[in-house]
Amino acid sequence: MFHLENIEMITNSNGRKIALIGLDAETREWRINIYGSRGFSTRKKAWDFWHANFDPETGKYLREAKKADRVGVRKSGSHSPSSNA
């Protein structure tokens, strides 16, 4: 676990707190509190990663959702590119 300083709260459109971005007091890396895999060298890189990889309403990590979609059964009505030929 890490201790964050200079914390910025991330809220969704309803004002619900979904995550925090802050500076790890020990490593001096910027971190997203709900994403423990890595830290970032700058605050901007942490925010860029947040915007690219998390749902802004739920805070859910989007790469996990995309991975689950690929593993799951194809939804009815979905077509592969070759099926349109």
Secondary structure, DSSP 8 states (H G I E B T S, - for coil): ---EEEEEEEE-TT--EEEEEEEETTT--EEETTEEEEEESSHHHHHHHHHHHB-TTT--BHHHHHHHHHHS---TT---GGGG-
